[in-house]
Amino acid sequence: MKRFIIPAFLLAVHAALFASPGKDTGTQETVVKIGVVGEYNDQWNPVIEALAKEGVRIELVRFSEYVQPNRALEDGEIDLNAFQHYAYLNNEIKTKGYRLSPIGETLLAPLGLYSRKIQSVAEIKDRDKIAIPNDAVNGGRALRVLEKAGLLTIPESAGPTPTLGDITANPWNIQFVEVEAAQTPRLLDDVTASVINGGHAVDAGLNPEQDSLALERQSGGSQNPYINIIAARTADKDKPLYKKIVDTFHTDAVRQVIHVTYKGAFIPAF
């Protein structure tokens, strides 16, 4: 039986072709796959450009549903993901047992209070109507925005997403109009003010940083469970390369893209 000797250069080509993502192949660039959801990813462009100069290729892997990126990260199909806030990740870990950890903060999509009838919170009058989202998460966040604006009293024990039943003081007897979050901008002509998600506000021609009467606070870390994060498998969370990615995200170049591109719909959380 004849024996065939495979030339060494062919073995090298084979090894390069089948190198694992996220691993440095020596002569080849290092590839890091980051899972994202949706089309709002311009903030990654400065990171991609900067790290490419150092031989690191960031590949954004787009998913269509929020349930997908954490499973893909847990299963090793991607190296990191950047689509969720602390609250979502913590719930995924609790309900699905994922071994994932946050390694850096990215941005916040703040809720804001808007009006076409008044110019400041001080103009709120007795029995004025304010529209808020009717889902538990955004509705609770909306109440916290109003509480921080001095319109309501809600105990801290109610957590980040209180309900109307948690309100202990409503001195202006505000009447709440609960509607689906996407409908809140459409009620601006019918109510005194409306609490609107950042993305919906921009779609309605509003600039959150300039037009809001009150804007969701940007406190850091888990104090604000709605700050978006970069997540890694817990076993890999201390990798120097991943720290470099976070550090490259936390730069003025990324901050500028967020400010210019999203017009306040998203704000930097670093």
Steps between C-alpha positions, in 0.01 A plus 500: 500500500635841403544763762431862414694778663301825542727800445547719804371812323167326433467413866556865586231612255257245645568625855443861400174424324353318797627723780234562767334844528636713780837328488828646380638289215839668504535617140124555471295775664312432822124482448252587775131440429262732682126431499268798448129548435351748252661766284613757759867404507689801364665542842713197419657654187781686685577183697516290185729751330734548796547131577547407133825695514614265778412182311165443674194460277170570674218317326146607593262205490144630461209320662133573439367415847615582852480136608780396265831675590533368857441143388755547221751640749439220749548242222824658375363606162606859570761649732312796651163666465380859532124538480352487852488688828584370849138415579459283191827313555427440867161355413654274233756372748229439761253324270733319259813441704734672255859535620544855369636820652498871411845633417427860401225759462401649164196727483163586645178546303333748738131569547408866503204722583383708201225753440355728233304698757746592773864603513602359838395256770415799721199572275326171586156580649247313710342202317717534190524190285833325435534205261729213599578162339264223609756218527640417842864585430465828309198605705700458819794685353264783400374533856859524623564781248201689638608427857851635436340809344324566831148417385446181700619324812590132462697305762837357401371161615278493189814444291580634152161406351228606743128483420230762541409324825845580640445878484473639853453866405359667188465865605387623156246218466655406168276284281694226326413393147653158439566407137735277302848655503504574127177701539631743762625761249161503326327614817701822532210706366251335735683503833708752693813288465613153401784274612662365182777250432811644335460323167132590468579861589755533220262333254245768595746779421597568864852544629521343848791716611337828389124443509437295813367660817657221705728215395575164658801516728829354385636349820775247444519128562216288630356813667337552161392156378416639154853590397605281207806284535756282327478140626742209490502143619590516868801274445637750245403829662856592600662443159737789420368521144146552627620773736666666202168492311319661794771763538482579128123541527542737795656776289402846377474366144217265599338763720494741205336245270228434759429872542497585130329190360226442754416860599445408863299181438804328651751661735846371594514312829875544551 
